[in-house]
């Protein structure tokens, strides 16, 4: 009985320590659209060695991309809760979202290609493989699929 009490006490002590650590950890605030655009553009300018004109054009293109992503994705028809949807409705919504993302990605890549030199665009493609753009399937895990 004493051993069980000791084990429970140890578990309780570890739980309290873990909770205290989580409370002390600073949470990083989410970025808004403007901050995301600025961060993306700065990253592109740095990694791709963009000049001022290219950076300005990438800023506009990144802003357009983020604006489209935030306005069009995640909206449900008729205000139906995702939980209240049937599996068929969820699948249809997912396919529609994937089609929108693919179209947005193609449009974005065409815009980027028009702005960059050949060498810069090759580096941009390498960057995309390292960190796939919004839902692009690739090196990231697929949840066991």
C-alpha positions as CSV (number, residue, x, y, z in Angstrom):
1,X,0.0,0.0,0.0
2,X,2.9,2.4,0.8
3,X,4.4,1.7,-2.6
4,X,1.1,2.6,-4.4
5,X,0.9,5.8,-2.4
6,X,4.5,6.6,-3.2
7,X,3.9,6.0,-6.9
8,X,0.7,8.2,-6.9
9,X,2.6,10.9,-5.0
10,X,5.4,10.8,-7.6
11,X,3.0,11.0,-10.5
12,X,1.1,13.9,-8.9
13,X,4.4,15.8,-8.3
14,X,5.5,15.3,-11.9
15,X,2.1,16.5,-13.1
16,X,2.3,19.6,-11.1
17,X,5.9,20.4,-12.3
18,X,4.8,19.8,-15.9
19,X,1.8,22.1,-15.5
20,X,4.0,24.8,-13.9
21,X,6.4,24.6,-16.8
22,X,3.7,25.0,-19.4
23,X,2.3,28.1,-17.6
24,X,5.7,29.7,-17.5
25,X,6.4,29.1,-21.2
26,X,5.7,32.2,-23.3
27,X,3.2,31.6,-26.1
28,X,4.1,32.9,-29.5
29,X,1.3,35.0,-30.9
30,X,-0.1,34.1,-34.3
31,X,1.0,36.3,-37.1
32,X,-1.7,38.3,-39.0
33,X,-1.8,38.5,-42.8
34,X,0.5,41.5,-43.0
35,X,3.1,39.9,-40.8
36,X,3.0,36.7,-42.8
37,X,3.4,38.6,-46.1
38,X,6.3,40.5,-44.6
39,X,8.0,37.4,-43.3
40,X,7.6,35.5,-46.6
41,X,8.9,38.4,-48.6
42,X,11.9,38.9,-46.3
43,X,12.7,35.2,-46.5
44,X,12.5,35.2,-50.3
45,X,14.6,38.4,-50.6
46,X,17.3,36.9,-48.4
47,X,17.4,33.4,-49.8
48,X,17.0,34.4,-53.5
49,X,19.1,37.6,-53.4
50,X,16.3,39.8,-54.8
51,X,16.9,43.3,-55.8
52,X,14.6,46.1,-54.7
53,X,12.3,45.9,-57.7
54,X,12.0,42.1,-57.4
55,X,11.3,42.4,-53.7
56,X,8.5,44.9,-54.3
57,X,6.9,42.6,-56.9
58,X,7.2,39.6,-54.5
59,X,5.6,41.7,-51.8
60,X,2.5,42.3,-54.0
61,X,2.4,38.7,-55.1
62,X,2.7,37.3,-51.6
63,X,0.0,39.8,-50.4
64,X,-2.3,38.6,-53.1
65,X,-1.6,34.9,-52.2
66,X,-2.3,35.4,-48.5
67,X,-5.4,37.5,-49.2
68,X,-6.8,34.8,-51.4
69,X,-5.9,32.0,-48.9
70,X,-7.5,33.8,-45.9
71,X,-10.6,34.9,-47.7
72,X,-11.5,31.8,-49.6
73,X,-10.4,28.8,-47.6
74,X,-12.1,27.5,-44.5
75,X,-15.6,28.8,-45.2
76,X,-18.5,26.4,-45.1
77,X,-21.6,26.7,-47.1
78,X,-24.7,27.6,-45.2
79,X,-22.9,27.9,-41.9
80,X,-23.0,24.1,-41.4
81,X,-20.7,22.9,-38.7
82,X,-17.9,20.5,-39.9
83,X,-19.0,18.0,-37.3
84,X,-22.6,18.1,-38.6
85,X,-21.5,17.3,-42.2
86,X,-21.7,13.8,-43.6
87,X,-18.5,12.1,-44.7
88,X,-19.5,12.7,-48.4
89,X,-19.9,16.4,-47.7
90,X,-16.5,16.6,-45.9
91,X,-14.8,14.7,-48.8
92,X,-16.4,17.1,-51.3
93,X,-15.4,20.1,-49.3
94,X,-11.8,18.8,-49.1
95,X,-11.6,18.2,-52.8
96,X,-12.9,21.6,-53.6
97,X,-10.4,23.1,-51.2
98,X,-7.6,21.1,-52.8
99,X,-8.6,22.3,-56.2
100,X,-8.6,25.9,-55.0
101,X,-5.2,25.5,-53.4
102,X,-3.7,23.9,-56.6
103,X,-5.1,26.7,-58.7
104,X,-3.7,29.3,-56.3
105,X,-0.3,27.6,-56.2
106,X,-0.1,27.4,-60.0
107,X,-1.0,31.1,-60.3
108,X,1.5,32.0,-57.6
109,X,4.3,30.0,-59.2
110,X,3.7,31.6,-62.6
111,X,3.9,35.0,-61.0
112,X,7.1,34.1,-59.2
113,X,8.6,32.8,-62.4
114,X,7.9,36.1,-64.2
115,X,9.7,38.0,-61.4
116,X,12.8,35.8,-60.9
117,X,15.8,35.0,-63.0
118,X,16.4,31.3,-64.0
119,X,18.9,30.8,-61.2
120,X,16.6,32.4,-58.7
121,X,13.7,30.3,-59.8
122,X,15.7,27.1,-59.5
123,X,16.5,28.1,-55.9
124,X,12.8,29.0,-55.3
125,X,11.8,25.5,-56.5
126,X,14.4,24.0,-54.1
127,X,12.9,26.1,-51.3
128,X,9.4,24.8,-52.1
129,X,10.6,21.2,-51.8
130,X,12.1,22.0,-48.4
131,X,8.9,23.7,-47.1
132,X,5.9,22.8,-49.2
133,X,3.5,25.7,-49.9
134,X,0.1,25.5,-48.1
135,X,-1.0,21.9,-48.3
136,X,1.3,20.8,-51.0
137,X,2.0,17.1,-50.4
138,X,5.7,16.3,-50.1
139,X,8.3,15.7,-47.4
140,X,6.0,16.4,-44.5
141,X,4.2,13.6,-42.8
142,X,0.7,12.6,-44.0
143,X,-0.7,11.3,-40.8
144,X,0.1,7.7,-41.4
145,X,-1.0,7.6,-45.0
